Amino acid sequence: MSEHITALNLVLNEVQPKFSSLLRRVSKILKFTKLLY
């Protein structure tokens, strides 16, 4: 079970930066659309 958790942590460490940058991009787009409408 602990091996599974460490693997999950490794995946999260890989995905998190990409996910946070994606979230930032989405929030920028949302702000832009709010300005337009």
PDBQT receptor file of N, H, CA, C and O in Angstrom, charges set to zero:
ATOM      1  N   MET A   1       0.831  -1.205   0.000  1.00  0.00    +0.000 N 
ATOM      2  CA  MET A   1       0.000   0.000   0.000  1.00  0.00    +0.000 C 
ATOM      3  C   MET A   1       0.869   1.261   0.000  1.00  0.00    +0.000 C 
ATOM      4  O   MET A   1       0.574   2.226  -0.705  1.00  0.00    +0.000 OA
ATOM      5  N   SER A   2       1.931   1.243   0.788  1.00  0.00    +0.000 N 
ATOM      6  H   SER A   2       2.171   0.459   1.360  1.00  0.00    +0.000 HD
ATOM      7  CA  SER A   2       2.799   2.425   0.873  1.00  0.00    +0.000 C 
ATOM      8  C   SER A   2       3.477   2.707  -0.472  1.00  0.00    +0.000 C 
ATOM      9  O   SER A   2       3.689   3.865  -0.833  1.00  0.00    +0.000 OA
ATOM     10  N   GLU A   3       3.817   1.643  -1.210  1.00  0.00    +0.000 N 
ATOM     11  H   GLU A   3       3.645   0.703  -0.916  1.00  0.00    +0.000 HD
ATOM     12  CA  GLU A   3       4.417   1.816  -2.536  1.00  0.00    +0.000 C 
ATOM     13  C   GLU A   3       3.451   2.518  -3.480  1.00  0.00    +0.000 C 
ATOM     14  O   GLU A   3       3.845   3.357  -4.290  1.00  0.00    +0.000 OA
ATOM     15  N   HIS A   4       2.184   2.158  -3.358  1.00  0.00    +0.000 N 
ATOM     16  H   HIS A   4       1.863   1.477  -2.701  1.00  0.00    +0.000 HD
ATOM     17  CA  HIS A   4       1.151   2.781  -4.185  1.00  0.00    +0.000 C 
ATOM     18  C   HIS A   4       1.063   4.271  -3.873  1.00  0.00    +0.000 C 
ATOM     19  O   HIS A   4       0.925   5.091  -4.781  1.00  0.00    +0.000 OA
ATOM     20  N   ILE A   5       1.144   4.620  -2.587  1.00  0.00    +0.000 N 
ATOM     21  H   ILE A   5       1.256   3.953  -1.850  1.00  0.00    +0.000 HD
ATOM     22  CA  ILE A   5       1.048   6.020  -2.163  1.00  0.00    +0.000 C 
ATOM     23  C   ILE A   5       2.239   6.822  -2.695  1.00  0.00    +0.000 C 
ATOM     24  O   ILE A   5       2.063   7.949  -3.157  1.00  0.00    +0.000 OA
ATOM     25  N   THR A   6       3.442   6.256  -2.636  1.00  0.00    +0.000 N 
ATOM     26  H   THR A   6       3.585   5.340  -2.261  1.00  0.00    +0.000 HD
ATOM     27  CA  THR A   6       4.617   6.969  -3.128  1.00  0.00    +0.000 C 
ATOM     28  C   THR A   6       4.536   7.179  -4.638  1.00  0.00    +0.000 C 
ATOM     29  O   THR A   6       4.931   8.230  -5.144  1.00  0.00    +0.000 OA
ATOM     30  N   ALA A   7       4.024   6.179  -5.356  1.00  0.00    +0.000 N 
ATOM     31  H   ALA A   7       3.703   5.326  -4.945  1.00  0.00    +0.000 HD
ATOM     32  CA  ALA A   7       3.836   6.313  -6.801  1.00  0.00    +0.000 C 
ATOM     33  C   ALA A   7       2.848   7.434  -7.098  1.00  0.00    +0.000 C 
ATOM     34  O   ALA A   7       3.046   8.230  -8.016  1.00  0.00    +0.000 OA
ATOM     35  N   LEU A   8       1.780   7.481  -6.306  1.00  0.00    +0.000 N 
ATOM     36  H   LEU A   8       1.618   6.834  -5.560  1.00  0.00    +0.000 HD
ATOM     37  CA  LEU A   8       0.776   8.526  -6.470  1.00  0.00    +0.000 C 
ATOM     38  C   LEU A   8       1.388   9.901  -6.210  1.00  0.00    +0.000 C 
ATOM     39  O   LEU A   8       1.096  10.862  -6.923  1.00  0.00    +0.000 OA
ATOM     40  N   ASN A   9       2.239   9.990  -5.182  1.00  0.00    +0.000 N 
ATOM     41  H   ASN A   9       2.476   9.209  -4.603  1.00  0.00    +0.000 HD
ATOM     42  CA  ASN A   9       2.909  11.250  -4.869  1.00  0.00    +0.000 C 
ATOM     43  C   ASN A   9       3.818  11.691  -6.011  1.00  0.00    +0.000 C 
ATOM     44  O   ASN A   9       3.875  12.876  -6.338  1.00  0.00    +0.000 OA
ATOM     45  N   LEU A  10       4.531  10.740  -6.620  1.00  0.00    +0.000 N 
ATOM     46  H   LEU A  10       4.484   9.777  -6.355  1.00  0.00    +0.000 HD
ATOM     47  CA  LEU A  10       5.395  11.057  -7.755  1.00  0.00    +0.000 C 
ATOM     48  C   LEU A  10       4.583  11.603  -8.924  1.00  0.00    +0.000 C 
ATOM     49  O   LEU A  10       4.974  12.580  -9.562  1.00  0.00    +0.000 OA
ATOM     50  N   VAL A  11       3.459  10.966  -9.196  1.00  0.00    +0.000 N 
ATOM     51  H   VAL A  11       3.141  10.172  -8.678  1.00  0.00    +0.000 HD
ATOM     52  CA  VAL A  11       2.577  11.423 -10.277  1.00  0.00    +0.000 C 
ATOM     53  C   VAL A  11       2.057  12.822  -9.979  1.00  0.00    +0.000 C 
ATOM     54  O   VAL A  11       2.028  13.683 -10.859  1.00  0.00    +0.000 OA
ATOM     55  N   LEU A  12       1.644  13.046  -8.727  1.00  0.00    +0.000 N 
ATOM     56  H   LEU A  12       1.667  12.347  -8.012  1.00  0.00    +0.000 HD
ATOM     57  CA  LEU A  12       1.136  14.359  -8.329  1.00  0.00    +0.000 C 
ATOM     58  C   LEU A  12       2.209  15.425  -8.484  1.00  0.00    +0.000 C 
ATOM     59  O   LEU A  12       1.928  16.529  -8.951  1.00  0.00    +0.000 OA
ATOM     60  N   ASN A  13       3.444  15.098  -8.091  1.00  0.00    +0.000 N 
ATOM     61  H   ASN A  13       3.671  14.201  -7.711  1.00  0.00    +0.000 HD
ATOM     62  CA  ASN A  13       4.546  16.049  -8.222  1.00  0.00    +0.000 C 
ATOM     63  C   ASN A  13       4.800  16.405  -9.678  1.00  0.00    +0.000 C 
ATOM     64  O   ASN A  13       5.156  17.542  -9.986  1.00  0.00    +0.000 OA
ATOM     65  N   GLU A  14       4.622  15.441 -10.576  1.00  0.00    +0.000 N 
ATOM     66  H   GLU A  14       4.333  14.516 -10.325  1.00  0.00    +0.000 HD
ATOM     67  CA  GLU A  14       4.791  15.696 -12.005  1.00  0.00    +0.000 C 
ATOM     68  C   GLU A  14       3.650  16.540 -12.564  1.00  0.00    +0.000 C 
ATOM     69  O   GLU A  14       3.874  17.448 -13.365  1.00  0.00    +0.000 OA
ATOM     70  N   VAL A  15       2.431  16.235 -12.137  1.00  0.00    +0.000 N 
ATOM     71  H   VAL A  15       2.249  15.497 -11.487  1.00  0.00    +0.000 HD
ATOM     72  CA  VAL A  15       1.236  16.851 -12.726  1.00  0.00    +0.000 C 
ATOM     73  C   VAL A  15       0.963  18.241 -12.156  1.00  0.00    +0.000 C 
ATOM     74  O   VAL A  15       0.474  19.119 -12.867  1.00  0.00    +0.000 OA
ATOM     75  N   GLN A  16       1.279  18.446 -10.873  1.00  0.00    +0.000 N 
ATOM     76  H   GLN A  16       1.677  17.734 -10.295  1.00  0.00    +0.000 HD
ATOM     77  CA  GLN A  16       0.874  19.668 -10.187  1.00  0.00    +0.000 C 
ATOM     78  C   GLN A  16       1.340  20.969 -10.857  1.00  0.00    +0.000 C 
ATOM     79  O   GLN A  16       0.524  21.875 -11.027  1.00  0.00    +0.000 OA
ATOM     80  N   PRO A  17       2.628  21.099 -11.248  1.00  0.00    +0.000 N 
ATOM     81  CA  PRO A  17       3.050  22.345 -11.914  1.00  0.00    +0.000 C 
ATOM     82  C   PRO A  17       2.279  22.626 -13.202  1.00  0.00    +0.000 C 
ATOM     83  O   PRO A  17       1.877  23.760 -13.465  1.00  0.00    +0.000 OA
ATOM     84  N   LYS A  18       2.081  21.578 -13.998  1.00  0.00    +0.000 N 
ATOM     85  H   LYS A  18       2.408  20.657 -13.785  1.00  0.00    +0.000 HD
ATOM     86  CA  LYS A  18       1.318  21.740 -15.244  1.00  0.00    +0.000 C 
ATOM     87  C   LYS A  18      -0.114  22.151 -14.940  1.00  0.00    +0.000 C 
ATOM     88  O   LYS A  18      -0.689  23.005 -15.615  1.00  0.00    +0.000 OA
ATOM     89  N   PHE A  19      -0.685  21.519 -13.901  1.00  0.00    +0.000 N 
ATOM     90  H   PHE A  19      -0.218  20.825 -13.353  1.00  0.00    +0.000 HD
ATOM     91  CA  PHE A  19      -2.064  21.800 -13.534  1.00  0.00    +0.000 C 
ATOM     92  C   PHE A  19      -2.214  23.228 -13.026  1.00  0.00    +0.000 C 
ATOM     93  O   PHE A  19      -3.183  23.912 -13.354  1.00  0.00    +0.000 OA
ATOM     94  N   SER A  20      -1.241  23.679 -12.214  1.00  0.00    +0.000 N 
ATOM     95  H   SER A  20      -0.453  23.124 -11.947  1.00  0.00    +0.000 HD
ATOM     96  CA  SER A  20      -1.312  25.038 -11.670  1.00  0.00    +0.000 C 
ATOM     97  C   SER A  20      -1.157  26.077 -12.776  1.00  0.00    +0.000 C 
ATOM     98  O   SER A  20      -1.830  27.108 -12.757  1.00  0.00    +0.000 OA
ATOM     99  N   SER A  21      -0.273  25.813 -13.740  1.00  0.00    +0.000 N 
ATOM    100  H   SER A  21       0.274  24.976 -13.755  1.00  0.00    +0.000 HD
ATOM    101  CA  SER A  21      -0.115  26.735 -14.864  1.00  0.00    +0.000 C 
ATOM    102  C   SER A  21      -1.377  26.762 -15.714  1.00  0.00    +0.000 C 
ATOM    103  O   SER A  21      -1.781  27.817 -16.204  1.00  0.00    +0.000 OA
ATOM    104  N   LEU A  22      -1.994  25.605 -15.885  1.00  0.00    +0.000 N 
ATOM    105  H   LEU A  22      -1.665  24.748 -15.487  1.00  0.00    +0.000 HD
ATOM    106  CA  LEU A  22      -3.258  25.514 -16.620  1.00  0.00    +0.000 C 
ATOM    107  C   LEU A  22      -4.344  26.303 -15.908  1.00  0.00    +0.000 C 
ATOM    108  O   LEU A  22      -5.115  27.024 -16.541  1.00  0.00    +0.000 OA
ATOM    109  N   LEU A  23      -4.402  26.163 -14.576  1.00  0.00    +0.000 N 
ATOM    110  H   LEU A  23      -3.776  25.577 -14.061  1.00  0.00    +0.000 HD
ATOM    111  CA  LEU A  23      -5.383  26.913 -13.788  1.00  0.00    +0.000 C 
ATOM    112  C   LEU A  23      -5.161  28.412 -13.928  1.00  0.00    +0.000 C 
ATOM    113  O   LEU A  23      -6.113  29.182 -14.053  1.00  0.00    +0.000 OA
ATOM    114  N   ARG A  24      -3.891  28.818 -13.907  1.00  0.00    +0.000 N 
ATOM    115  H   ARG A  24      -3.118  28.192 -13.806  1.00  0.00    +0.000 HD
ATOM    116  CA  ARG A  24      -3.572  30.238 -14.051  1.00  0.00    +0.000 C 
ATOM    117  C   ARG A  24      -4.044  30.759 -15.402  1.00  0.00    +0.000 C 
ATOM    118  O   ARG A  24      -4.601  31.852 -15.501  1.00  0.00    +0.000 OA
ATOM    119  N   ARG A  25      -3.810  29.955 -16.448  1.00  0.00    +0.000 N 
ATOM    120  H   ARG A  25      -3.357  29.067 -16.367  1.00  0.00    +0.000 HD
ATOM    121  CA  ARG A  25      -4.234  30.332 -17.795  1.00  0.00    +0.000 C 
ATOM    122  C   ARG A  25      -5.750  30.451 -17.868  1.00  0.00    +0.000 C 
ATOM    123  O   ARG A  25      -6.280  31.389 -18.464  1.00  0.00    +0.000 OA
ATOM    124  N   VAL A  26      -6.441  29.495 -17.257  1.00  0.00    +0.000 N 
ATOM    125  H   VAL A  26      -6.009  28.734 -16.773  1.00  0.00    +0.000 HD
ATOM    126  CA  VAL A  26      -7.906  29.505 -17.254  1.00  0.00    +0.000 C 
ATOM    127  C   VAL A  26      -8.435  30.730 -16.519  1.00  0.00    +0.000 C 
ATOM    128  O   VAL A  26      -9.389  31.364 -16.968  1.00  0.00    +0.000 OA
ATOM    129  N   SER A  27      -7.812  31.064 -15.384  1.00  0.00    +0.000 N 
ATOM    130  H   SER A  27      -7.036  30.549 -15.019  1.00  0.00    +0.000 HD
ATOM    131  CA  SER A  27      -8.258  32.242 -14.625  1.00  0.00    +0.000 C 
ATOM    132  C   SER A  27      -8.023  33.520 -15.424  1.00  0.00    +0.000 C 
ATOM    133  O   SER A  27      -8.837  34.442 -15.376  1.00  0.00    +0.000 OA
ATOM    134  N   LYS A  28      -6.910  33.577 -16.160  1.00  0.00    +0.000 N 
ATOM    135  H   LYS A  28      -6.248  32.828 -16.199  1.00  0.00    +0.000 HD
ATOM    136  CA  LYS A  28      -6.648  34.739 -17.022  1.00  0.00    +0.000 C 
ATOM    137  C   LYS A  28      -7.721  34.863 -18.093  1.00  0.00    +0.000 C 
ATOM    138  O   LYS A  28      -8.224  35.955 -18.356  1.00  0.00    +0.000 OA
ATOM    139  N   ILE A  29      -8.067  33.741 -18.708  1.00  0.00    +0.000 N 
ATOM    140  H   ILE A  29      -7.659  32.853 -18.494  1.00  0.00    +0.000 HD
ATOM    141  CA  ILE A  29      -9.105  33.730 -19.743  1.00  0.00    +0.000 C 
ATOM    142  C   ILE A  29     -10.446  34.164 -19.160  1.00  0.00    +0.000 C 
ATOM    143  O   ILE A  29     -11.185  34.923 -19.787  1.00  0.00    +0.000 OA
ATOM    144  N   LEU A  30     -10.758  33.675 -17.948  1.00  0.00    +0.000 N 
ATOM    145  H   LEU A  30     -10.157  33.059 -17.438  1.00  0.00    +0.000 HD
ATOM    146  CA  LEU A  30     -12.011  34.050 -17.287  1.00  0.00    +0.000 C 
ATOM    147  C   LEU A  30     -12.053  35.549 -17.013  1.00  0.00    +0.000 C 
ATOM    148  O   LEU A  30     -13.076  36.196 -17.235  1.00  0.00    +0.000 OA
ATOM    149  N   LYS A  31     -10.940  36.101 -16.530  1.00  0.00    +0.000 N 
ATOM    150  H   LYS A  31     -10.108  35.575 -16.350  1.00  0.00    +0.000 HD
ATOM    151  CA  LYS A  31     -10.885  37.546 -16.283  1.00  0.00    +0.000 C 
ATOM    152  C   LYS A  31     -11.080  38.319 -17.582  1.00  0.00    +0.000 C 
ATOM    153  O   LYS A  31     -11.775  39.334 -17.615  1.00  0.00    +0.000 OA
ATOM    154  N   PHE A  32     -10.459  37.829 -18.648  1.00  0.00    +0.000 N 
ATOM    155  H   PHE A  32      -9.893  37.005 -18.622  1.00  0.00    +0.000 HD
ATOM    156  CA  PHE A  32     -10.570  38.493 -19.940  1.00  0.00    +0.000 C 
ATOM    157  C   PHE A  32     -12.008  38.476 -20.442  1.00  0.00    +0.000 C 
ATOM    158  O   PHE A  32     -12.507  39.486 -20.939  1.00  0.00    +0.000 OA
ATOM    159  N   THR A  33     -12.680  37.324 -20.313  1.00  0.00    +0.000 N 
ATOM    160  H   THR A  33     -12.275  36.504 -19.909  1.00  0.00    +0.000 HD
ATOM    161  CA  THR A  33     -14.072  37.229 -20.759  1.00  0.00    +0.000 C 
ATOM    162  C   THR A  33     -14.981  38.108 -19.900  1.00  0.00    +0.000 C 
ATOM    163  O   THR A  33     -15.955  38.672 -20.399  1.00  0.00    +0.000 OA
ATOM    164  N   LYS A  34     -14.663  38.226 -18.611  1.00  0.00    +0.000 N 
ATOM    165  H   LYS A  34     -13.872  37.768 -18.205  1.00  0.00    +0.000 HD
ATOM    166  CA  LYS A  34     -15.448  39.112 -17.747  1.00  0.00    +0.000 C 
ATOM    167  C   LYS A  34     -15.297  40.559 -18.196  1.00  0.00    +0.000 C 
ATOM    168  O   LYS A  34     -16.252  41.333 -18.138  1.00  0.00    +0.000 OA
ATOM    169  N   LEU A  35     -14.100  40.924 -18.641  1.00  0.00    +0.000 N 
ATOM    170  H   LEU A  35     -13.324  40.295 -18.688  1.00  0.00    +0.000 HD
ATOM    171  CA  LEU A  35     -13.889  42.277 -19.149  1.00  0.00    +0.000 C 
ATOM    172  C   LEU A  35     -14.688  42.508 -20.432  1.00  0.00    +0.000 C 
ATOM    173  O   LEU A  35     -15.221  43.596 -20.652  1.00  0.00    +0.000 OA
ATOM    174  N   LEU A  36     -14.767  41.489 -21.266  1.00  0.00    +0.000 N 
ATOM    175  H   LEU A  36     -14.334  40.605 -21.087  1.00  0.00    +0.000 HD
ATOM    176  CA  LEU A  36     -15.487  41.627 -22.530  1.00  0.00    +0.000 C 
ATOM    177  C   LEU A  36     -16.991  41.737 -22.324  1.00  0.00    +0.000 C 
ATOM    178  O   LEU A  36     -17.662  42.522 -22.994  1.00  0.00    +0.000 OA
ATOM    179  N   TYR A  37     -17.522  40.937 -21.381  1.00  0.00    +0.000 N 
ATOM    180  H   TYR A  37     -16.977  40.299 -20.837  1.00  0.00    +0.000 HD
ATOM    181  CA  TYR A  37     -18.983  40.923 -21.199  1.00  0.00    +0.000 C 
ATOM    182  C   TYR A  37     -19.413  41.857 -20.078  1.00  0.00    +0.000 C 
ATOM    183  O   TYR A  37     -20.605  41.969 -19.790  1.00  0.00    +0.000 OA
TER     184      TYR A  37
